Amino acid sequence: MSDRIRVQTGVATRVLLGPGARHRVPDEVERLGAKAVLLVAGMRQDAAGELADALGRRLALRFARPTVHTPVTVTDEVMGLVADRGGVDAVVALGGGSAVGLAKAVAARTGIPQVAVPTTYAGSEVTPVLGETSGGVKTTRRDPALQPGTVVYDPELTLSMPPGLTLTSALNALAHAVEGLWDAEASPGALAYATEAATTILAALPAVLDRPDDVGAREELQGAAWLAGVVLAQSRMGLHHQLAHVLGGAFDLPHAPLHAMLLAHVMEYDLPAAPRAQARLARIADGDPVAAVRALAARFDGPRALRDLGVPEDGLRAIAERVVAHPYPNPRALDVASVHALLRTAW
Ligand code: NAD
């Protein structure tokens, strides 16, 4: 039998997308037959307050402190509240990947259904993946039961994103698409999603940065981030995600800015070994895709190099060694010297 059989599993999520879609959340909760909802909201309090009011009698509990990398201590605290209240039969997450991650962690422990209302472009809401941290160690698990059954994308909820979060979070989404494009085992479906996601992000992101209040452009970008999230779920991530994972874990770095600063460097390293991705991305960018990503990343008004995030230069070699010891599938072969050189350039 061929070892080139590519697998695509179904995406069983119900997705709503459009301005004002957040007002449909109570209907979606109703559809699940839920009567006592836990609302996890890491977003600004006005959006959370509006949703809490709309849930009305169905709101059983509200938790406002989801934390990046889903610490087990925070999940334990929420599980204590859920146990005290009793009868909680659904969880609604409003916020970025941190809020969605906490809802997944609660669903993993209770089996209750999830409604995700994402407010960044991280994509976690359409993946069956959960990363949790305990004692400084992050472990990741994959289980179809972790994936929220309902996702509500409302571009109006992204209007409050500061420009830096818009930019870095969108580049985080672009990284999902780029790694899908160079995954040699990606299915035609994943490639189609990745191509559409990358095309739309490169077109819509500059428009959103120029006109942050343009809901139409925000809707395009959010739709592309959704597709990029599906790519994250459906294909194998490579060096980019591995570096983000190892660096982020070792130095406790912010998720989206780290992705934003690494992407052009990893593309420069990998694209010469990935002709299909190179050709598609050159068509999409109508020129050099590395230059296009670099130009976007340069618009970030925050830390743009590893040194600015406080990563010590003498820690880079150990990171390269860890990456090479357990490499993710990647188009270009990895050796300590090359990965170290890449990291020094990013530093
Ligand atoms: P985040 O959820 O931590 O949000 C970053 C900050 O932005 C927070 O302060 C949040 O309150 C704020 N914010 C969010 N939306 C906003 C909005 N619309 N307006 C104003 N402020 C807003 O960051 P993130 O990058 O979305 O998610 C990162 C986390 O998600 C990490 O823990 C990462 O590991 C996880 N993640 C998991 C997956 C997966 O498939 N399991 C995928 C992507 C990310």
Boltz pocket constraint, residues with backbone or C-beta under 6 A from the ligand:
constraints:
  - pocket:
      binder: B
      contacts: [[A, 42], [A, 43], [A, 44], [A, 67], [A, 68], [A, 69], [A, 70], [A, 95], [A, 96], [A, 97], [A, 98], [A, 99], [A, 101], [A, 119], [A, 120], [A, 121], [A, 122], [A, 123], [A, 124], [A, 125], [A, 127], [A, 128], [A, 129], [A, 130], [A, 131], [A, 157], [A, 158], [A, 159], [A, 160], [A, 161], [A, 162], [A, 165], [A, 169], [A, 232], [A, 255], [A, 256]]
      max_distance: 6.0
